[in-house]
Structure formats: C-alpha cells, structure tokens
Amino acid sequence: MGIKSFQGPRAEPEKLKSMPILVEDYMTRKLITFRKDQFVIEVMEALIKNKISGAPVINEHNELVGIISDGDCMKQISESRYYNMPIGDMKIEKYMETNVTTIDKKANIFDCASLFYKHDVRQFPILENGRLIGQISRKDILCAALKLRGQNWHC
C-alpha cells in the first residue's frame, strides 16, 4: 500500500494567520467510513443514501488503509456480470484503492486545488499522527474559493 502525504507549509503559528485559507478550515470531520471486510453492496447503499462518491476505508485503529469509490463499485458490477455472480457479493478489500494520496490539514487551498487538478480523485483524506481525522473534497475547495472572492453564498 502506498499512502503518500502532501505536507502543508511549515510556518510559525503567528504567520499562519496571514496565510491563505487552509484545508483544515474546510475539511469534513464527520466521515462515513468503511472496513475492508464489509461488502461492496454496503458501500453502494451508503454512497447512494448519503449522496457521496466514495469514502475512506479504515482499520480498528482509525488508520487509513484505502479508499472505496463509486468507480470501484462499478468494477465489481462489471465483474459480477462477467462471472455471473450476485452484485455486491464481494468484500471491499478486493476493490478499494490502496495507493492513496493524503493532504496535510495545514496546506492552503491553492495547493490542494492543484493536487485535485493533477490527480484523478474527488477527495483527499487528512491524517494526523497516522489516524484519519477528515477529508477534503473538490466541492469543499470550490466553497473556499467562493469565500476568497467575498461571495455571500453558503456552501
């Protein structure tokens, strides 16, 4: 598994106040997560119910072990037809992405936007001391950008 972490700026606390809006200002802290031994059908149901495109997969210590997305579920659906198996009858572990890039909560939104542009992902997990503490999505970055423009829209 290759979890890569993008580190944010290494500024002193007094300098952080003058920096651009940080990932931690817009990251989601209440996450829907899965365990690798759950079934893909559970992921499908949760993604639809919560109107999300994917979620982190964690272990019993809240450590990130992968990401499962709607695209990963599509792979399982496609294989189900090919092998004539029930849809969603396989464990997440077989389909989740384990090569996950994370981002530091102190990164600014411009660096994060650049990473979204470079990577084909919809969200980046955020770790602290090896544990999952949140994630930031493309939508979160759009909301931050609107705030920077001084718009009065609610995200």
Phi and psi in radians as a Rosetta constraint file:
Dihedral C 1 N 2 CA 2 C 2 CIRCULARHARMONIC -2.178 0.35
Dihedral N 2 CA 2 C 2 N 3 CIRCULARHARMONIC 1.589 0.35
Dihedral C 2 N 3 CA 3 C 3 CIRCULARHARMONIC -1.584 0.35
Dihedral N 3 CA 3 C 3 N 4 CIRCULARHARMONIC 2.029 0.35
Dihedral C 3 N 4 CA 4 C 4 CIRCULARHARMONIC -1.840 0.35
Dihedral N 4 CA 4 C 4 N 5 CIRCULARHARMONIC 2.423 0.35
Dihedral C 4 N 5 CA 5 C 5 CIRCULARHARMONIC -2.050 0.35
Dihedral N 5 CA 5 C 5 N 6 CIRCULARHARMONIC 2.264 0.35
Dihedral C 5 N 6 CA 6 C 6 CIRCULARHARMONIC -1.603 0.35
Dihedral N 6 CA 6 C 6 N 7 CIRCULARHARMONIC 2.110 0.35
Dihedral C 6 N 7 CA 7 C 7 CIRCULARHARMONIC -1.543 0.35
Dihedral N 7 CA 7 C 7 N 8 CIRCULARHARMONIC 2.517 0.35
Dihedral C 7 N 8 CA 8 C 8 CIRCULARHARMONIC -1.447 0.35
Dihedral N 8 CA 8 C 8 N 9 CIRCULARHARMONIC -3.024 0.35
Dihedral C 8 N 9 CA 9 C 9 CIRCULARHARMONIC -1.147 0.35
Dihedral N 9 CA 9 C 9 N 10 CIRCULARHARMONIC 2.661 0.35
Dihedral C 9 N 10 CA 10 C 10 CIRCULARHARMONIC -1.876 0.35
Dihedral N 10 CA 10 C 10 N 11 CIRCULARHARMONIC 1.151 0.35
Dihedral C 10 N 11 CA 11 C 11 CIRCULARHARMONIC -1.770 0.35
Dihedral N 11 CA 11 C 11 N 12 CIRCULARHARMONIC 2.722 0.35
Dihedral C 11 N 12 CA 12 C 12 CIRCULARHARMONIC -1.200 0.35
Dihedral N 12 CA 12 C 12 N 13 CIRCULARHARMONIC 2.678 0.35
Dihedral C 12 N 13 CA 13 C 13 CIRCULARHARMONIC -0.908 0.35
Dihedral N 13 CA 13 C 13 N 14 CIRCULARHARMONIC -0.666 0.35
Dihedral C 13 N 14 CA 14 C 14 CIRCULARHARMONIC -1.204 0.35
Dihedral N 14 CA 14 C 14 N 15 CIRCULARHARMONIC -0.468 0.35
Dihedral C 14 N 15 CA 15 C 15 CIRCULARHARMONIC -1.370 0.35
Dihedral N 15 CA 15 C 15 N 16 CIRCULARHARMONIC -0.424 0.35
Dihedral C 15 N 16 CA 16 C 16 CIRCULARHARMONIC -1.091 0.35
Dihedral N 16 CA 16 C 16 N 17 CIRCULARHARMONIC -0.500 0.35
Dihedral C 16 N 17 CA 17 C 17 CIRCULARHARMONIC -1.125 0.35
Dihedral N 17 CA 17 C 17 N 18 CIRCULARHARMONIC -0.526 0.35
Dihedral C 17 N 18 CA 18 C 18 CIRCULARHARMONIC -1.642 0.35
Dihedral N 18 CA 18 C 18 N 19 CIRCULARHARMONIC -0.005 0.35
Dihedral C 18 N 19 CA 19 C 19 CIRCULARHARMONIC -1.440 0.35
Dihedral N 19 CA 19 C 19 N 20 CIRCULARHARMONIC 2.870 0.35
Dihedral C 19 N 20 CA 20 C 20 CIRCULARHARMONIC -1.078 0.35
Dihedral N 20 CA 20 C 20 N 21 CIRCULARHARMONIC 2.947 0.35
Dihedral C 20 N 21 CA 21 C 21 CIRCULARHARMONIC -0.999 0.35
Dihedral N 21 CA 21 C 21 N 22 CIRCULARHARMONIC 2.333 0.35
Dihedral C 21 N 22 CA 22 C 22 CIRCULARHARMONIC -1.679 0.35
Dihedral N 22 CA 22 C 22 N 23 CIRCULARHARMONIC 2.790 0.35
Dihedral C 22 N 23 CA 23 C 23 CIRCULARHARMONIC -0.927 0.35
Dihedral N 23 CA 23 C 23 N 24 CIRCULARHARMONIC -0.751 0.35
Dihedral C 23 N 24 CA 24 C 24 CIRCULARHARMONIC -1.084 0.35
Dihedral N 24 CA 24 C 24 N 25 CIRCULARHARMONIC -0.370 0.35
Dihedral C 24 N 25 CA 25 C 25 CIRCULARHARMONIC -1.266 0.35
Dihedral N 25 CA 25 C 25 N 26 CIRCULARHARMONIC -0.373 0.35
Dihedral C 25 N 26 CA 26 C 26 CIRCULARHARMONIC -2.212 0.35
Dihedral N 26 CA 26 C 26 N 27 CIRCULARHARMONIC -0.053 0.35
Dihedral C 26 N 27 CA 27 C 27 CIRCULARHARMONIC -1.180 0.35
Dihedral N 27 CA 27 C 27 N 28 CIRCULARHARMONIC 2.653 0.35
Dihedral C 27 N 28 CA 28 C 28 CIRCULARHARMONIC -1.540 0.35
Dihedral N 28 CA 28 C 28 N 29 CIRCULARHARMONIC 2.258 0.35
Dihedral C 28 N 29 CA 29 C 29 CIRCULARHARMONIC -1.780 0.35
Dihedral N 29 CA 29 C 29 N 30 CIRCULARHARMONIC -0.476 0.35
Dihedral C 29 N 30 CA 30 C 30 CIRCULARHARMONIC -1.614 0.35
Dihedral N 30 CA 30 C 30 N 31 CIRCULARHARMONIC 1.808 0.35
Dihedral C 30 N 31 CA 31 C 31 CIRCULARHARMONIC -1.932 0.35
Dihedral N 31 CA 31 C 31 N 32 CIRCULARHARMONIC 2.613 0.35
Dihedral C 31 N 32 CA 32 C 32 CIRCULARHARMONIC -1.577 0.35
Dihedral N 32 CA 32 C 32 N 33 CIRCULARHARMONIC 2.188 0.35
Dihedral C 32 N 33 CA 33 C 33 CIRCULARHARMONIC -2.228 0.35
Dihedral N 33 CA 33 C 33 N 34 CIRCULARHARMONIC 2.869 0.35
Dihedral C 33 N 34 CA 34 C 34 CIRCULARHARMONIC -2.287 0.35
Dihedral N 34 CA 34 C 34 N 35 CIRCULARHARMONIC 2.896 0.35
Dihedral C 34 N 35 CA 35 C 35 CIRCULARHARMONIC -1.936 0.35
Dihedral N 35 CA 35 C 35 N 36 CIRCULARHARMONIC 2.607 0.35
Dihedral C 35 N 36 CA 36 C 36 CIRCULARHARMONIC -1.135 0.35
Dihedral N 36 CA 36 C 36 N 37 CIRCULARHARMONIC -0.291 0.35
Dihedral C 36 N 37 CA 37 C 37 CIRCULARHARMONIC -1.617 0.35
Dihedral N 37 CA 37 C 37 N 38 CIRCULARHARMONIC 0.064 0.35
Dihedral C 37 N 38 CA 38 C 38 CIRCULARHARMONIC -1.362 0.35
Dihedral N 38 CA 38 C 38 N 39 CIRCULARHARMONIC 2.854 0.35
Dihedral C 38 N 39 CA 39 C 39 CIRCULARHARMONIC -1.539 0.35
Dihedral N 39 CA 39 C 39 N 40 CIRCULARHARMONIC 2.599 0.35
Dihedral C 39 N 40 CA 40 C 40 CIRCULARHARMONIC -1.013 0.35
Dihedral N 40 CA 40 C 40 N 41 CIRCULARHARMONIC -0.600 0.35
Dihedral C 40 N 41 CA 41 C 41 CIRCULARHARMONIC -1.058 0.35
Dihedral N 41 CA 41 C 41 N 42 CIRCULARHARMONIC -0.600 0.35
Dihedral C 41 N 42 CA 42 C 42 CIRCULARHARMONIC -1.137 0.35
Dihedral N 42 CA 42 C 42 N 43 CIRCULARHARMONIC -0.680 0.35
Dihedral C 42 N 43 CA 43 C 43 CIRCULARHARMONIC -1.106 0.35
Dihedral N 43 CA 43 C 43 N 44 CIRCULARHARMONIC -0.837 0.35
Dihedral C 43 N 44 CA 44 C 44 CIRCULARHARMONIC -0.970 0.35
Dihedral N 44 CA 44 C 44 N 45 CIRCULARHARMONIC -0.820 0.35
Dihedral C 44 N 45 CA 45 C 45 CIRCULARHARMONIC -1.089 0.35
Dihedral N 45 CA 45 C 45 N 46 CIRCULARHARMONIC -0.765 0.35
Dihedral C 45 N 46 CA 46 C 46 CIRCULARHARMONIC -1.193 0.35
Dihedral N 46 CA 46 C 46 N 47 CIRCULARHARMONIC -0.689 0.35
Dihedral C 46 N 47 CA 47 C 47 CIRCULARHARMONIC -1.102 0.35
Dihedral N 47 CA 47 C 47 N 48 CIRCULARHARMONIC -0.764 0.35
Dihedral C 47 N 48 CA 48 C 48 CIRCULARHARMONIC -1.172 0.35
Dihedral N 48 CA 48 C 48 N 49 CIRCULARHARMONIC -0.854 0.35
Dihedral C 48 N 49 CA 49 C 49 CIRCULARHARMONIC -1.027 0.35
Dihedral N 49 CA 49 C 49 N 50 CIRCULARHARMONIC -0.719 0.35
Dihedral C 49 N 50 CA 50 C 50 CIRCULARHARMONIC -1.700 0.35
Dihedral N 50 CA 50 C 50 N 51 CIRCULARHARMONIC 0.023 0.35
Dihedral C 50 N 51 CA 51 C 51 CIRCULARHARMONIC 0.934 0.35
Dihedral N 51 CA 51 C 51 N 52 CIRCULARHARMONIC 0.881 0.35
Dihedral C 51 N 52 CA 52 C 52 CIRCULARHARMONIC -2.180 0.35
Dihedral N 52 CA 52 C 52 N 53 CIRCULARHARMONIC 2.854 0.35
Dihedral C 52 N 53 CA 53 C 53 CIRCULARHARMONIC -1.780 0.35
Dihedral N 53 CA 53 C 53 N 54 CIRCULARHARMONIC -0.153 0.35
Dihedral C 53 N 54 CA 54 C 54 CIRCULARHARMONIC 3.118 0.35
Dihedral N 54 CA 54 C 54 N 55 CIRCULARHARMONIC 3.015 0.35
Dihedral C 54 N 55 CA 55 C 55 CIRCULARHARMONIC -2.735 0.35
Dihedral N 55 CA 55 C 55 N 56 CIRCULARHARMONIC 2.704 0.35
Dihedral C 55 N 56 CA 56 C 56 CIRCULARHARMONIC -1.201 0.35
Dihedral N 56 CA 56 C 56 N 57 CIRCULARHARMONIC 2.637 0.35
Dihedral C 56 N 57 CA 57 C 57 CIRCULARHARMONIC -1.968 0.35
Dihedral N 57 CA 57 C 57 N 58 CIRCULARHARMONIC 2.182 0.35
Dihedral C 57 N 58 CA 58 C 58 CIRCULARHARMONIC -2.152 0.35
Dihedral N 58 CA 58 C 58 N 59 CIRCULARHARMONIC 2.865 0.35
Dihedral C 58 N 59 CA 59 C 59 CIRCULARHARMONIC -1.721 0.35
Dihedral N 59 CA 59 C 59 N 60 CIRCULARHARMONIC -3.012 0.35
Dihedral C 59 N 60 CA 60 C 60 CIRCULARHARMONIC -1.184 0.35
Dihedral N 60 CA 60 C 60 N 61 CIRCULARHARMONIC -0.212 0.35
Dihedral C 60 N 61 CA 61 C 61 CIRCULARHARMONIC -1.781 0.35
Dihedral N 61 CA 61 C 61 N 62 CIRCULARHARMONIC 0.223 0.35
Dihedral C 61 N 62 CA 62 C 62 CIRCULARHARMONIC 1.114 0.35
Dihedral N 62 CA 62 C 62 N 63 CIRCULARHARMONIC 0.490 0.35
Dihedral C 62 N 63 CA 63 C 63 CIRCULARHARMONIC -1.646 0.35
Dihedral N 63 CA 63 C 63 N 64 CIRCULARHARMONIC 2.422 0.35
Dihedral C 63 N 64 CA 64 C 64 CIRCULARHARMONIC -1.228 0.35
Dihedral N 64 CA 64 C 64 N 65 CIRCULARHARMONIC 2.237 0.35
Dihedral C 64 N 65 CA 65 C 65 CIRCULARHARMONIC -2.056 0.35
Dihedral N 65 CA 65 C 65 N 66 CIRCULARHARMONIC -0.180 0.35
Dihedral C 65 N 66 CA 66 C 66 CIRCULARHARMONIC 2.983 0.35
Dihedral N 66 CA 66 C 66 N 67 CIRCULARHARMONIC -3.046 0.35
Dihedral C 66 N 67 CA 67 C 67 CIRCULARHARMONIC -2.325 0.35
Dihedral N 67 CA 67 C 67 N 68 CIRCULARHARMONIC 2.429 0.35
Dihedral C 67 N 68 CA 68 C 68 CIRCULARHARMONIC -2.073 0.35
Dihedral N 68 CA 68 C 68 N 69 CIRCULARHARMONIC 2.307 0.35
Dihedral C 68 N 69 CA 69 C 69 CIRCULARHARMONIC -2.197 0.35
Dihedral N 69 CA 69 C 69 N 70 CIRCULARHARMONIC 2.991 0.35
Dihedral C 69 N 70 CA 70 C 70 CIRCULARHARMONIC -1.078 0.35
Dihedral N 70 CA 70 C 70 N 71 CIRCULARHARMONIC -0.564 0.35
Dihedral C 70 N 71 CA 71 C 71 CIRCULARHARMONIC -1.133 0.35
Dihedral N 71 CA 71 C 71 N 72 CIRCULARHARMONIC -0.673 0.35
Dihedral C 71 N 72 CA 72 C 72 CIRCULARHARMONIC -1.122 0.35
Dihedral N 72 CA 72 C 72 N 73 CIRCULARHARMONIC -0.652 0.35
Dihedral C 72 N 73 CA 73 C 73 CIRCULARHARMONIC -1.157 0.35
Dihedral N 73 CA 73 C 73 N 74 CIRCULARHARMONIC -0.647 0.35
Dihedral C 73 N 74 CA 74 C 74 CIRCULARHARMONIC -1.061 0.35
Dihedral N 74 CA 74 C 74 N 75 CIRCULARHARMONIC -0.658 0.35
Dihedral C 74 N 75 CA 75 C 75 CIRCULARHARMONIC -1.072 0.35
Dihedral N 75 CA 75 C 75 N 76 CIRCULARHARMONIC -0.733 0.35
Dihedral C 75 N 76 CA 76 C 76 CIRCULARHARMONIC -1.154 0.35
Dihedral N 76 CA 76 C 76 N 77 CIRCULARHARMONIC -0.695 0.35
Dihedral C 76 N 77 CA 77 C 77 CIRCULARHARMONIC -1.072 0.35
Dihedral N 77 CA 77 C 77 N 78 CIRCULARHARMONIC -0.781 0.35
Dihedral C 77 N 78 CA 78 C 78 CIRCULARHARMONIC -1.098 0.35
Dihedral N 78 CA 78 C 78 N 79 CIRCULARHARMONIC -0.774 0.35
Dihedral C 78 N 79 CA 79 C 79 CIRCULARHARMONIC -1.177 0.35
Dihedral N 79 CA 79 C 79 N 80 CIRCULARHARMONIC -0.572 0.35
Dihedral C 79 N 80 CA 80 C 80 CIRCULARHARMONIC -1.044 0.35
Dihedral N 80 CA 80 C 80 N 81 CIRCULARHARMONIC -0.727 0.35
Dihedral C 80 N 81 CA 81 C 81 CIRCULARHARMONIC -1.186 0.35
Dihedral N 81 CA 81 C 81 N 82 CIRCULARHARMONIC -0.768 0.35
Dihedral C 81 N 82 CA 82 C 82 CIRCULARHARMONIC -1.102 0.35
Dihedral N 82 CA 82 C 82 N 83 CIRCULARHARMONIC -0.746 0.35
Dihedral C 82 N 83 CA 83 C 83 CIRCULARHARMONIC -1.670 0.35
Dihedral N 83 CA 83 C 83 N 84 CIRCULARHARMONIC 0.087 0.35
Dihedral C 83 N 84 CA 84 C 84 CIRCULARHARMONIC 0.945 0.35
Dihedral N 84 CA 84 C 84 N 85 CIRCULARHARMONIC 0.888 0.35
Dihedral C 84 N 85 CA 85 C 85 CIRCULARHARMONIC -2.024 0.35
Dihedral N 85 CA 85 C 85 N 86 CIRCULARHARMONIC 2.753 0.35
Dihedral C 85 N 86 CA 86 C 86 CIRCULARHARMONIC -1.088 0.35
Dihedral N 86 CA 86 C 86 N 87 CIRCULARHARMONIC 2.485 0.35
Dihedral C 86 N 87 CA 87 C 87 CIRCULARHARMONIC -1.157 0.35
Dihedral N 87 CA 87 C 87 N 88 CIRCULARHARMONIC 2.323 0.35
Dihedral C 87 N 88 CA 88 C 88 CIRCULARHARMONIC 1.345 0.35
Dihedral N 88 CA 88 C 88 N 89 CIRCULARHARMONIC 0.241 0.35
Dihedral C 88 N 89 CA 89 C 89 CIRCULARHARMONIC -1.535 0.35
Dihedral N 89 CA 89 C 89 N 90 CIRCULARHARMONIC 0.175 0.35
Dihedral C 89 N 90 CA 90 C 90 CIRCULARHARMONIC -1.966 0.35
Dihedral N 90 CA 90 C 90 N 91 CIRCULARHARMONIC 2.808 0.35
Dihedral C 90 N 91 CA 91 C 91 CIRCULARHARMONIC -1.402 0.35
Dihedral N 91 CA 91 C 91 N 92 CIRCULARHARMONIC 2.631 0.35
Dihedral C 91 N 92 CA 92 C 92 CIRCULARHARMONIC -0.981 0.35
Dihedral N 92 CA 92 C 92 N 93 CIRCULARHARMONIC -0.682 0.35
Dihedral C 92 N 93 CA 93 C 93 CIRCULARHARMONIC -0.863 0.35
Dihedral N 93 CA 93 C 93 N 94 CIRCULARHARMONIC -0.610 0.35
Dihedral C 93 N 94 CA 94 C 94 CIRCULARHARMONIC -1.280 0.35
Dihedral N 94 CA 94 C 94 N 95 CIRCULARHARMONIC -0.433 0.35
Dihedral C 94 N 95 CA 95 C 95 CIRCULARHARMONIC -1.987 0.35
Dihedral N 95 CA 95 C 95 N 96 CIRCULARHARMONIC -0.287 0.35
Dihedral C 95 N 96 CA 96 C 96 CIRCULARHARMONIC -1.209 0.35
Dihedral N 96 CA 96 C 96 N 97 CIRCULARHARMONIC 2.697 0.35
Dihedral C 96 N 97 CA 97 C 97 CIRCULARHARMONIC -1.528 0.35
Dihedral N 97 CA 97 C 97 N 98 CIRCULARHARMONIC 2.209 0.35
Dihedral C 97 N 98 CA 98 C 98 CIRCULARHARMONIC -1.833 0.35
Dihedral N 98 CA 98 C 98 N 99 CIRCULARHARMONIC -0.219 0.35
Dihedral C 98 N 99 CA 99 C 99 CIRCULARHARMONIC -1.596 0.35
Dihedral N 99 CA 99 C 99 N 100 CIRCULARHARMONIC 1.486 0.35
Dihedral C 99 N 100 CA 100 C 100 CIRCULARHARMONIC -1.964 0.35
Dihedral N 100 CA 100 C 100 N 101 CIRCULARHARMONIC 2.291 0.35
Dihedral C 100 N 101 CA 101 C 101 CIRCULARHARMONIC -1.632 0.35
Dihedral N 101 CA 101 C 101 N 102 CIRCULARHARMONIC 2.296 0.35
Dihedral C 101 N 102 CA 102 C 102 CIRCULARHARMONIC -1.912 0.35
Dihedral N 102 CA 102 C 102 N 103 CIRCULARHARMONIC 2.924 0.35
Dihedral C 102 N 103 CA 103 C 103 CIRCULARHARMONIC -2.306 0.35
Dihedral N 103 CA 103 C 103 N 104 CIRCULARHARMONIC 2.561 0.35
Dihedral C 103 N 104 CA 104 C 104 CIRCULARHARMONIC -1.322 0.35
Dihedral N 104 CA 104 C 104 N 105 CIRCULARHARMONIC 2.473 0.35
Dihedral C 104 N 105 CA 105 C 105 CIRCULARHARMONIC -1.145 0.35
Dihedral N 105 CA 105 C 105 N 106 CIRCULARHARMONIC -0.317 0.35
Dihedral C 105 N 106 CA 106 C 106 CIRCULARHARMONIC -1.605 0.35
Dihedral N 106 CA 106 C 106 N 107 CIRCULARHARMONIC 0.018 0.35
Dihedral C 106 N 107 CA 107 C 107 CIRCULARHARMONIC -1.206 0.35
Dihedral N 107 CA 107 C 107 N 108 CIRCULARHARMONIC 2.579 0.35
Dihedral C 107 N 108 CA 108 C 108 CIRCULARHARMONIC -1.486 0.35
Dihedral N 108 CA 108 C 108 N 109 CIRCULARHARMONIC 2.837 0.35
Dihedral C 108 N 109 CA 109 C 109 CIRCULARHARMONIC -1.171 0.35
Dihedral N 109 CA 109 C 109 N 110 CIRCULARHARMONIC -0.418 0.35
Dihedral C 109 N 110 CA 110 C 110 CIRCULARHARMONIC -1.210 0.35
Dihedral N 110 CA 110 C 110 N 111 CIRCULARHARMONIC -0.725 0.35
Dihedral C 110 N 111 CA 111 C 111 CIRCULARHARMONIC -1.113 0.35
Dihedral N 111 CA 111 C 111 N 112 CIRCULARHARMONIC -0.714 0.35
Dihedral C 111 N 112 CA 112 C 112 CIRCULARHARMONIC -1.126 0.35
Dihedral N 112 CA 112 C 112 N 113 CIRCULARHARMONIC -0.761 0.35
Dihedral C 112 N 113 CA 113 C 113 CIRCULARHARMONIC -1.048 0.35
Dihedral N 113 CA 113 C 113 N 114 CIRCULARHARMONIC -0.690 0.35
Dihedral C 113 N 114 CA 114 C 114 CIRCULARHARMONIC -1.102 0.35
Dihedral N 114 CA 114 C 114 N 115 CIRCULARHARMONIC -0.697 0.35
Dihedral C 114 N 115 CA 115 C 115 CIRCULARHARMONIC -1.154 0.35
Dihedral N 115 CA 115 C 115 N 116 CIRCULARHARMONIC -0.679 0.35
Dihedral C 115 N 116 CA 116 C 116 CIRCULARHARMONIC -1.083 0.35
Dihedral N 116 CA 116 C 116 N 117 CIRCULARHARMONIC -0.674 0.35
Dihedral C 116 N 117 CA 117 C 117 CIRCULARHARMONIC -1.137 0.35
Dihedral N 117 CA 117 C 117 N 118 CIRCULARHARMONIC -0.654 0.35
Dihedral C 117 N 118 CA 118 C 118 CIRCULARHARMONIC -1.437 0.35
Dihedral N 118 CA 118 C 118 N 119 CIRCULARHARMONIC -0.504 0.35
Dihedral C 118 N 119 CA 119 C 119 CIRCULARHARMONIC -1.905 0.35
Dihedral N 119 CA 119 C 119 N 120 CIRCULARHARMONIC 2.576 0.35
Dihedral C 119 N 120 CA 120 C 120 CIRCULARHARMONIC -1.620 0.35
Dihedral N 120 CA 120 C 120 N 121 CIRCULARHARMONIC 1.156 0.35
Dihedral C 120 N 121 CA 121 C 121 CIRCULARHARMONIC -2.319 0.35
Dihedral N 121 CA 121 C 121 N 122 CIRCULARHARMONIC 2.825 0.35
Dihedral C 121 N 122 CA 122 C 122 CIRCULARHARMONIC -1.853 0.35
Dihedral N 122 CA 122 C 122 N 123 CIRCULARHARMONIC -0.243 0.35
Dihedral C 122 N 123 CA 123 C 123 CIRCULARHARMONIC -2.681 0.35
Dihedral N 123 CA 123 C 123 N 124 CIRCULARHARMONIC 2.706 0.35
Dihedral C 123 N 124 CA 124 C 124 CIRCULARHARMONIC -2.075 0.35
Dihedral N 124 CA 124 C 124 N 125 CIRCULARHARMONIC 2.241 0.35
Dihedral C 124 N 125 CA 125 C 125 CIRCULARHARMONIC -1.229 0.35
Dihedral N 125 CA 125 C 125 N 126 CIRCULARHARMONIC 2.696 0.35
Dihedral C 125 N 126 CA 126 C 126 CIRCULARHARMONIC -2.161 0.35
Dihedral N 126 CA 126 C 126 N 127 CIRCULARHARMONIC 2.170 0.35
Dihedral C 126 N 127 CA 127 C 127 CIRCULARHARMONIC -1.943 0.35
Dihedral N 127 CA 127 C 127 N 128 CIRCULARHARMONIC 2.618 0.35
Dihedral C 127 N 128 CA 128 C 128 CIRCULARHARMONIC -2.419 0.35
Dihedral N 128 CA 128 C 128 N 129 CIRCULARHARMONIC 2.152 0.35
Dihedral C 128 N 129 CA 129 C 129 CIRCULARHARMONIC 0.930 0.35
Dihedral N 129 CA 129 C 129 N 130 CIRCULARHARMONIC 0.679 0.35
Dihedral C 129 N 130 CA 130 C 130 CIRCULARHARMONIC 1.413 0.35
Dihedral N 130 CA 130 C 130 N 131 CIRCULARHARMONIC -0.051 0.35
Dihedral C 130 N 131 CA 131 C 131 CIRCULARHARMONIC -1.933 0.35
Dihedral N 131 CA 131 C 131 N 132 CIRCULARHARMONIC 2.553 0.35
Dihedral C 131 N 132 CA 132 C 132 CIRCULARHARMONIC -1.230 0.35
Dihedral N 132 CA 132 C 132 N 133 CIRCULARHARMONIC 2.157 0.35
Dihedral C 132 N 133 CA 133 C 133 CIRCULARHARMONIC -2.060 0.35
Dihedral N 133 CA 133 C 133 N 134 CIRCULARHARMONIC -0.175 0.35
Dihedral C 133 N 134 CA 134 C 134 CIRCULARHARMONIC 3.003 0.35
Dihedral N 134 CA 134 C 134 N 135 CIRCULARHARMONIC -3.017 0.35
Dihedral C 134 N 135 CA 135 C 135 CIRCULARHARMONIC -2.681 0.35
Dihedral N 135 CA 135 C 135 N 136 CIRCULARHARMONIC 2.784 0.35
Dihedral C 135 N 136 CA 136 C 136 CIRCULARHARMONIC -2.190 0.35
Dihedral N 136 CA 136 C 136 N 137 CIRCULARHARMONIC 2.408 0.35
Dihedral C 136 N 137 CA 137 C 137 CIRCULARHARMONIC -1.954 0.35
Dihedral N 137 CA 137 C 137 N 138 CIRCULARHARMONIC 2.975 0.35
Dihedral C 137 N 138 CA 138 C 138 CIRCULARHARMONIC -1.021 0.35
Dihedral N 138 CA 138 C 138 N 139 CIRCULARHARMONIC -0.716 0.35
Dihedral C 138 N 139 CA 139 C 139 CIRCULARHARMONIC -1.071 0.35
Dihedral N 139 CA 139 C 139 N 140 CIRCULARHARMONIC -0.702 0.35
Dihedral C 139 N 140 CA 140 C 140 CIRCULARHARMONIC -1.040 0.35
Dihedral N 140 CA 140 C 140 N 141 CIRCULARHARMONIC -0.696 0.35
Dihedral C 140 N 141 CA 141 C 141 CIRCULARHARMONIC -1.180 0.35
Dihedral N 141 CA 141 C 141 N 142 CIRCULARHARMONIC -0.681 0.35
Dihedral C 141 N 142 CA 142 C 142 CIRCULARHARMONIC -1.078 0.35
Dihedral N 142 CA 142 C 142 N 143 CIRCULARHARMONIC -0.734 0.35
Dihedral C 142 N 143 CA 143 C 143 CIRCULARHARMONIC -1.082 0.35
Dihedral N 143 CA 143 C 143 N 144 CIRCULARHARMONIC -0.744 0.35
Dihedral C 143 N 144 CA 144 C 144 CIRCULARHARMONIC -1.115 0.35
Dihedral N 144 CA 144 C 144 N 145 CIRCULARHARMONIC -0.716 0.35
Dihedral C 144 N 145 CA 145 C 145 CIRCULARHARMONIC -1.099 0.35
Dihedral N 145 CA 145 C 145 N 146 CIRCULARHARMONIC -0.690 0.35
Dihedral C 145 N 146 CA 146 C 146 CIRCULARHARMONIC -1.125 0.35
Dihedral N 146 CA 146 C 146 N 147 CIRCULARHARMONIC -0.650 0.35
Dihedral C 146 N 147 CA 147 C 147 CIRCULARHARMONIC -1.120 0.35
Dihedral N 147 CA 147 C 147 N 148 CIRCULARHARMONIC -0.713 0.35
Dihedral C 147 N 148 CA 148 C 148 CIRCULARHARMONIC -1.097 0.35
Dihedral N 148 CA 148 C 148 N 149 CIRCULARHARMONIC -0.543 0.35
Dihedral C 148 N 149 CA 149 C 149 CIRCULARHARMONIC -1.376 0.35
Dihedral N 149 CA 149 C 149 N 150 CIRCULARHARMONIC -0.080 0.35
Dihedral C 149 N 150 CA 150 C 150 CIRCULARHARMONIC 1.372 0.35
Dihedral N 150 CA 150 C 150 N 151 CIRCULARHARMONIC 0.314 0.35
Dihedral C 150 N 151 CA 151 C 151 CIRCULARHARMONIC -1.240 0.35
Dihedral N 151 CA 151 C 151 N 152 CIRCULARHARMONIC 2.760 0.35
Dihedral C 151 N 152 CA 152 C 152 CIRCULARHARMONIC -1.859 0.35
Dihedral N 152 CA 152 C 152 N 153 CIRCULARHARMONIC 0.501 0.35
Dihedral C 152 N 153 CA 153 C 153 CIRCULARHARMONIC -1.520 0.35
Dihedral N 153 CA 153 C 153 N 154 CIRCULARHARMONIC 2.617 0.35
Dihedral C 153 N 154 CA 154 C 154 CIRCULARHARMONIC -1.777 0.35
Dihedral N 154 CA 154 C 154 N 155 CIRCULARHARMONIC 2.272 0.35
